[in-house]
Amino acid sequence: MKYDYLVVGAGLFGSVFAYEAKKRGKTCLVIDKRPHIGGNVYCEEIEGINVHKYGAHIFHTSNKATWEYVNQFAEFNNYINSPVAVYKDELYNLPFNMNTFSKMWNIRTPQEAKDIIAKQIEELHIEEPKNLEEQALSLAGRDVYEKLVKGYTEKQWGRDCTELPAFIIKRLPLRFTYDNNYFNDRFQGIPMGGYTKIIEKMLDGVDVKTNTDYFQFIKENPDIAQKTLFTGMIDEFYGYKLGALEYRSVRFETEVLDCDNYQGNAVVNYTAREVPYTRIIEHKHFEFGQQEKTVISREYSSEWKVGMEPYYPVNNDANNALFEKYKKLAAKEDRVIFGGRLGNYQYYDMDKVIEAALELVSKEL
């Protein structure tokens, strides 16, 4: 045995684990099939701009300990996520707040907005929402649903809202204040210089191999480590023998534009179904960039197939039941631990990834 741990995946979960293991005198080899470290938080520098290669990543948390933990590795700026939504030729603030309602209905006070929403909900007579459409209508009324929820959600999930289960939208945050801050969390920002630098610091002094497929590597090196932390897809680990779990994937079209400011905001959502992409990210605005050029990424949501990059687990009843079966197989492993978004078949925000990794560290080490 050459290492105490083989860590499969150089994303945030695997990197936190490797950093903490090294601090405790353990040896780790971190491998990743991609040509770089960082997993989905990887930033690529283009025209002096840190481009979030796998979609926008905005760090936010209410946990002071987690905020202090991540601030060891980078200084964070004071970026506040305030996306805007384009519906046809109309522009709205997100999350749904008084700026949104004022623009939509030409009103000014919270009570006026509440009255309009309550009246729309009452007219619908929905008692037991049977699908996502009915659930959203019963929470926000017709105008908010049709302009800001329906088309965007259908593009994200690749099916009509009437075919999606109600539980996907448990609540719609309606805020009756003029506040465009998307998150309620106390701490928020973007690491100055991008996320890759955080991962580089975590993996400093740890052996790392990129462009390395785990399944090929372990065949050739079966006794490389005492234990394996696997942060890839749990169903792929078992050769999909019980069936493949479902995911949504995302395709990015990134281009450099010869102007210094394309859309005036980091995140602009396109909520009409007929616009094929869900949103456009203008990366320089995450770090208040003043570069002469700009870089934008259009995001297209797509159905996932084996071999594609998995992004969002589809946590419906059927998939959750299948995951439980894989979890039973995982519980029998004495030399393999599963972790992260794909290993746990669960969507995590970055702060929750760090917390889950630290929890594993305290259990394992």
C-alpha positions in Angstrom: 0.0 0.0 0.0 1.5 3.3 -1.1 -1.1 5.7 0.3 -3.5 5.9 3.1 -6.2 7.3 0.8 -6.9 7.3 -2.9 -9.3 10.3 -3.4 -11.2 10.1 -6.6 -12.2 13.6 -7.8 -10.3 16.8 -7.3 -13.4 18.9 -6.6 -14.2 20.7 -3.4 -15.3 17.6 -1.4 -12.2 15.6 -2.3 -9.8 18.5 -1.9 -11.1 19.4 1.6 -10.7 15.8 2.6 -7.2 15.5 1.2 -6.2 18.8 2.9 -7.5 17.7 6.3 -6.0 14.2 5.9 -2.5 15.6 5.1 -2.8 17.9 8.2 -3.3 14.7 10.2 -0.2 13.0 8.8 -2.1 10.8 6.3 -0.9 10.3 2.7 -3.3 10.9 -0.2 -3.2 10.5 -3.9 -5.9 12.6 -5.6 -6.9 11.6 -9.1 -9.3 13.3 -11.6 -10.4 12.3 -15.1 -10.5 16.0 -16.2 -7.3 17.7 -17.3 -7.5 20.1 -14.3 -8.2 20.2 -10.5 -11.2 22.0 -9.0 -14.1 19.9 -10.3 -17.1 22.1 -11.1 -15.7 25.2 -9.3 -12.7 25.3 -11.7 -12.0 28.8 -13.1 -10.2 29.3 -16.4 -8.5 32.6 -17.1 -9.6 34.1 -20.5 -8.7 37.7 -21.4 -7.7 38.3 -17.7 -11.2 37.2 -16.6 -11.8 34.2 -14.3 -14.4 32.3 -16.2 -16.5 29.9 -14.2 -16.1 27.0 -16.7 -18.9 24.8 -15.3 -21.5 27.4 -14.4 -21.7 30.3 -12.0 -20.5 29.6 -8.5 -21.4 32.1 -5.8 -20.2 31.3 -2.3 -22.9 31.9 0.4 -23.4 30.5 3.8 -24.9 31.4 7.2 -22.4 29.2 9.0 -19.7 31.4 10.4 -17.3 28.5 10.9 -17.7 27.4 7.3 -17.1 31.0 6.1 -14.0 31.3 8.3 -12.8 27.9 7.0 -12.9 28.9 3.4 -11.4 32.3 4.0 -8.1 30.5 5.0 -7.6 29.8 1.3 -8.7 33.1 -0.3 -9.8 36.6 0.3 -13.5 37.0 -0.8 -14.9 40.1 -2.4 -18.3 41.7 -1.5 -20.2 40.4 -4.6 -23.9 40.1 -3.9 -25.9 37.9 -6.3 -28.7 40.0 -7.8 -29.8 38.3 -11.0 -32.3 39.8 -13.5 -34.8 38.0 -15.6 -35.7 38.7 -19.2 -39.2 37.7 -20.3 -39.8 38.6 -24.0 -39.2 42.4 -23.9 -39.7 42.8 -20.2 -36.9 42.9 -17.5 -37.5 41.9 -13.9 -35.4 41.6 -10.7 -34.9 38.3 -9.0 -35.7 37.0 -6.4 -39.4 38.0 -6.7 -39.5 41.2 -4.6 -41.1 44.6 -4.6 -38.9 45.7 -7.6 -40.4 42.8 -9.5 -44.0 43.4 -8.4 -43.7 47.2 -8.9 -42.6 46.7 -12.5 -45.1 43.9 -13.2 -48.2 45.7 -11.9 -47.2 49.4 -11.6 -47.7 49.4 -7.8 -45.7 50.7 -4.9 -46.6 49.1 -1.6 -46.2 45.6 -0.2 -49.9 45.5 0.6 -50.9 46.1 -3.0 -48.6 43.3 -4.1 -50.0 40.9 -1.5 -53.5 41.7 -2.5 -52.9 41.0 -6.2 -51.2 37.7 -5.5 -53.9 36.6 -3.0 -56.6 37.5 -5.5 -54.9 35.5 -8.3 -54.4 32.5 -6.1 -58.0 32.6 -4.9 -59.4 32.7 -8.4 -57.5 29.5 -9.3 -59.3 27.3 -6.7 -56.3 24.9 -6.3 -56.7 22.9 -3.1 -54.3 20.0 -3.6 -51.6 20.8 -6.2 -51.1 17.7 -8.4 -48.1 18.9 -10.3 -45.4 21.7 -10.4 -47.6 24.0 -12.4 -50.5 23.9 -9.8 -48.0 24.1 -6.9 -46.3 27.3 -8.4 -49.7 28.9 -9.2 -51.0 28.2 -5.7 -47.9 29.9 -4.3 -47.4 32.9 -6.5 -50.4 33.4 -8.7 -50.7 33.5 -12.5 -48.5 36.5 -13.5 -45.4 35.5 -11.6 -45.8 31.9 -12.7 -46.3 32.5 -16.4 -43.6 35.2 -16.8 -40.9 34.0 -14.5 -41.3 30.4 -13.5 -43.0 28.4 -16.3 -40.6 28.7 -19.3 -37.4 28.6 -17.2 -38.5 25.6 -15.3 -39.6 23.7 -18.4 -36.2 24.4 -20.0 -34.3 23.3 -16.9 -36.2 20.0 -16.6 -36.9 19.4 -20.3 -40.6 18.7 -19.7 -43.9 20.6 -19.2 -44.6 21.9 -15.7 -47.8 19.8 -15.7 -45.6 16.7 -16.0 -43.3 17.6 -13.1 -44.0 16.7 -9.5 -45.2 19.4 -7.2 -42.4 18.8 -4.6 -39.8 20.3 -6.9 -41.1 23.8 -5.9 -41.8 23.5 -2.2 -41.9 27.2 -1.8 -41.3 30.3 -4.0 -39.6 33.1 -2.1 -41.8 36.1 -2.4 -40.2 39.1 -0.7 -42.2 42.2 0.0 -39.1 44.5 0.3 -37.1 46.3 -2.3 -34.1 44.0 -1.9 -32.4 42.3 -4.9 -30.1 40.1 -2.8 -30.8 36.6 -4.0 -29.6 34.8 -0.9 -30.7 35.2 2.7 -27.3 34.1 3.9 -25.2 36.3 6.2 -21.9 35.7 4.3 -21.5 35.9 0.5 -18.8 36.6 -2.1 -16.5 35.4 -4.8 -12.9 34.5 -4.1 -10.6 37.2 -5.5 -8.6 35.4 -8.2 -11.1 32.6 -8.7 -11.8 29.2 -7.1 -9.0 27.3 -8.7 -6.5 29.1 -6.3 -8.5 27.7 -3.3 -8.2 24.1 -4.6 -4.4 24.7 -5.4 -3.9 25.7 -1.8 -5.8 22.7 -0.4 -3.9 20.3 -2.6 -0.5 21.9 -2.0 1.9 19.1 -1.0 -0.6 16.3 -1.9 0.1 14.0 -4.9 -2.3 14.7 -7.7 -2.9 13.0 -11.1 -5.2 14.6 -13.7 -6.4 13.1 -16.9 -6.7 9.8 -14.9 -9.8 7.6 -15.2 -10.4 5.8 -11.9 -11.6 2.5 -13.4 -8.5 2.1 -15.7 -6.2 3.3 -12.9 -7.5 1.0 -10.2 -7.2 -2.0 -12.6 -3.5 -1.2 -13.0 -2.9 -0.2 -9.4 -5.3 -2.3 -7.3 -3.3 -1.9 -4.1 -2.4 1.8 -4.4 -4.2 2.8 -1.1 -5.7 1.4 2.1 -9.0 3.2 1.4 -10.7 5.0 -1.4 -12.9 8.1 -1.2 -15.0 8.0 -4.3 -16.7 11.3 -5.3 -17.9 10.2 -8.7 -21.3 8.7 -9.6 -22.2 5.9 -7.2 -24.1 4.0 -9.9 -21.1 4.2 -12.3 -18.9 2.8 -9.5 -21.1 -0.3 -9.6 -21.3 -0.5 -13.4 -24.9 0.7 -13.4 -25.8 -2.9 -12.4 -29.1 -1.8 -10.7 -29.8 0.8 -13.4 -28.6 4.3 -14.1 -29.7 7.2 -11.9 -31.1 10.2 -13.7 -29.4 13.6 -13.9 -29.8 16.8 -15.8 -26.8 18.0 -17.7 -25.7 21.5 -18.8 -24.0 22.6 -22.0 -22.1 25.9 -22.1 -21.4 28.1 -25.1 -18.7 30.5 -24.1 -17.5 33.4 -26.2 -15.2 36.4 -26.0 -16.8 39.7 -27.0 -15.0 42.8 -28.2 -16.8 45.1 -25.8 -16.2 45.9 -22.1 -19.8 45.2 -20.9 -22.3 43.0 -22.6 -25.3 42.8 -20.2 -24.5 44.9 -17.2 -25.0 42.0 -14.7 -23.3 38.7 -13.9 -26.4 36.6 -14.2 -29.4 37.2 -16.6 -32.1 34.5 -16.8 -34.2 34.1 -19.9 -37.5 32.9 -18.7 -39.4 32.5 -22.0 -39.5 28.9 -23.2 -38.8 29.8 -26.9 -35.3 31.2 -25.9 -33.2 28.0 -26.0 -30.8 28.9 -23.2 -31.7 29.3 -19.6 -29.3 32.1 -18.7 -26.3 34.1 -19.8 -23.4 34.6 -17.4 -21.0 37.6 -17.9 -18.1 36.4 -15.8 -16.2 39.7 -15.3 -19.0 41.1 -13.1 -18.3 38.5 -10.4 -15.1 40.3 -9.7 -16.0 43.8 -10.7 -13.7 43.5 -13.7 -12.6 46.5 -15.8 -11.0 44.5 -18.7 -11.4 45.8 -22.2 -13.1 42.7 -23.4 -15.8 40.5 -21.9 -16.6 36.8 -21.7 -20.1 35.4 -21.7 -21.5 31.8 -21.4 -24.9 30.7 -22.5 -26.3 27.8 -20.5 -28.4 25.1 -22.1 -30.1 22.5 -19.9 -30.2 19.0 -21.4 -31.2 15.4 -20.6 -28.3 13.4 -19.3 -27.1 10.2 -20.9 -24.3 7.8 -19.8 -21.0 9.4 -20.8 -22.2 13.0 -20.4 -21.3 15.3 -17.5 -23.9 14.9 -14.7 -24.9 18.1 -13.0 -28.2 17.9 -11.1 -29.6 14.7 -9.6 -33.3 14.2 -10.5 -34.4 13.4 -6.9 -37.9 12.0 -7.7 -39.3 9.0 -5.9 -38.0 6.4 -8.4 -34.5 7.7 -8.4 -34.3 8.1 -4.7 -35.5 4.5 -4.3 -32.8 3.3 -6.7 -30.2 5.4 -4.9 -31.2 3.7 -1.6 -30.4 0.3 -3.2 -26.9 1.5 -4.2 -26.5 2.9 -0.7 -27.0 -0.6 0.7 -24.2 -1.9 -1.6 -22.0 1.0 -0.4 -22.7 0.1 3.2 -21.0 -3.3 2.7 -17.7 -1.7 1.5 -15.0 -1.6 4.0 -12.3 0.1 1.9 -14.5 2.5 -0.1 -16.3 5.7 1.1 -18.6 7.6 -1.1 -18.9 11.4 -0.8 -19.9 14.6 -2.6 -22.8 15.5 -4.9 -22.4 12.4 -7.2 -21.4 9.9 -4.5 -24.4 10.9 -2.3 -26.8 11.6 -5.3 -27.7 15.0 -3.8 -27.4 18.6 -4.9 -25.2 20.6 -2.5 -24.3 24.3 -2.3 -20.6 24.8 -1.9 -20.8 25.5 1.9 -22.7 22.3 2.4 -20.0 20.4 0.4 -17.4 21.7 2.8 -19.5 20.9 5.8 -20.2 17.3 4.6 -16.4 16.8 3.8 -15.5 18.0 7.3 -18.1 15.8 8.8 -16.5 12.8 7.0 -13.1 13.9 8.2 -14.2 13.9 11.8 -15.8 10.5 11.4 -13.0 8.9 9.4 -9.9 10.6 10.9 
